[in-house]
Amino acid sequence: MDDKTRNMARRIIYVAAGIYLVCLAYKIFSGLPESEGFSYTLGLVAMVVFGLGGAAIAVFGIWQLIVSVKNGVHEMEKQQEEPEKEQLDSKTE
């Protein structure tokens, strides 16, 4: 696997992991009414940590995907411009 593919896969895994943590937070939230005492407090803390952490990881992964796609488009445009410049230079000589 080349570096571009590896980086893209890593970013997709970030998004998937973040979404998974948010889903875990939701499952904890749905089980909170049955909890009492320390279990309720621990579940509440875990829900907040998983929810905020998962959301942050997912947003970071999406942001990295957007940046890499934009950079990829710019690199493709540069590669397409280079042969055109070479053709123009050869015609002027």
N, C-alpha and C positions, 0 to 999 in steps of 0.2 A: 504494500500500500504506500502511495506517495504521501507527502506531508499535507497536501491540500485535502485529500480524502480523509486522512486521519484527523485533521483539525475539524473538518465538517462533522465527522462522526462523533467527535468529542462534544461538540456543541449541541448536537441532537440528543446525546445522552444527558447533558445538563438539563435540557428542557424536559425530557422524560422523567428524570429523577425529581425535578421540582414538582411536576404534576403529581407524581406518586406520593410525595410528602404532603402535598395539599390534600390528596384523597385520604391519607392516613389521618390527617387532622380532622377531616369531616367524619370519619368513622369513629374517632374518639369522641367528637362532639355528639354524635348520635347515641353513644353509650353513656354519656354523662348523667342523664336522669336516674339511671339505675345505681349510680355510685353514691357512697356516703362517706363523710369524714375525710380522712387523709387520701383515700382513693380518688375522691372528687377533686381535691386540690391538685393532686399529682396529675390527674387526667387533664385538668384545666391548663396547667403549666405545659404539659406535653403538647396539647392541642395548639397553644399559642406558639410554642417553639417550632413545631413541625409546620404549622401554617405559614408563619412569617419566613422561616428558613426556606421552605419549598417555593413560596412565591418569589422570594429574592433570587433563588437559583434559577427558576424558570425564566424570570425576566432577564437575568444576566445572559442566559443561554440564547434567548430570542434576540437580544440586543447584539450579541456576538455573531449570530447568524446573519442579521441584517447588515452588519458592518462587513462581514466576509463576502456576502453577495455583492454589495456595492463595490468593494475592492476588486472582486472578480470581474465585474462588468468593466471597470476602468482598465484593468489589465488586458482584457480582450480587445477593448477599443485601441489601446496602445499597440498591441500586436497587429491589428488590422491597419493602423496608420503607418507603421514602419515599412511594410512592403510598398505601399503607395508612394511614400517619400523616396524610396530607392528607385522606383520606376520613373518618377519625375526627374530625379537626379540623372539617371541614365539617358533620358530623352534630351535633356539640356546639353549634354556633352557632345 
